[in-house]
Amino acid sequence: MDRLTTTAYGSSFVALFGGMTTNDVAMIGGLMVGVATFAVNCYFKREHLKIARREAQKRELD
């Protein structure tokens, strides 16, 4: 990237995060925690479903 583009992106970054209040930071942090929790729950629910299907197939074969 050329120097002008780097400067423009850098100043945009500073303006965005420099103008944030504590409430804004807390809101974004809470949103990120909520999304991460949703993703982890989906992963473990899918793993639990795989185990349950394997056990059901075992019982059918017995």
N, C-alpha and C positions, 0 to 999 in steps of 0.2 A: 504494500500500500504506500501511496505517496504521503508525504508529510502533512499535507493539508487535510487529507481524509482522516489520518490518525488524530490530528488535532480536533477535527469536528466530532469524531466519535468520543474522544476523551472528554471534551467539554459537555457533550450531551449526557454522558455518564455522570459527571460531576453535578450537572444541573438537576438530573433526575434524583439522585440520592442525596444531594445537598438540601433539597427542598422538602425532604420527607420529615414528618414529625415522628415522635415515639409511637403514637397510635398507628400511623401508617406502617411502620416497621413491624409492630406487633400483629397487625392484620395480615400482612404478607407472610410472616412466620407462622401464624395460625393456619393460614390457607395451605402452606406447604406441608405442615404436619398433618392436616386433614387429608390431603391428596396422598401422602406417603402411607397413612394408616389404611386408606381405601385400597391402595395397591397391595400392601402386605396382606390384608384380609382376603382379597381376591386370590392371591397366590396360595395361601394356606387352605382356603376353601376348595380350590381346584385339586390340591394335593390330597385333601381328605376325601374328595369324591373319587379320585383314582384308587385309593386304598379300599374304599367301600365297594367299588365295582369289582376289584380283584377278589375280595372276600366273598362277594355274591356269586362270582363265577366259580370259586372253589366249592361253595356249598351246592351249586347246581351239579357239579361233576361228582360229588360224593353220593 
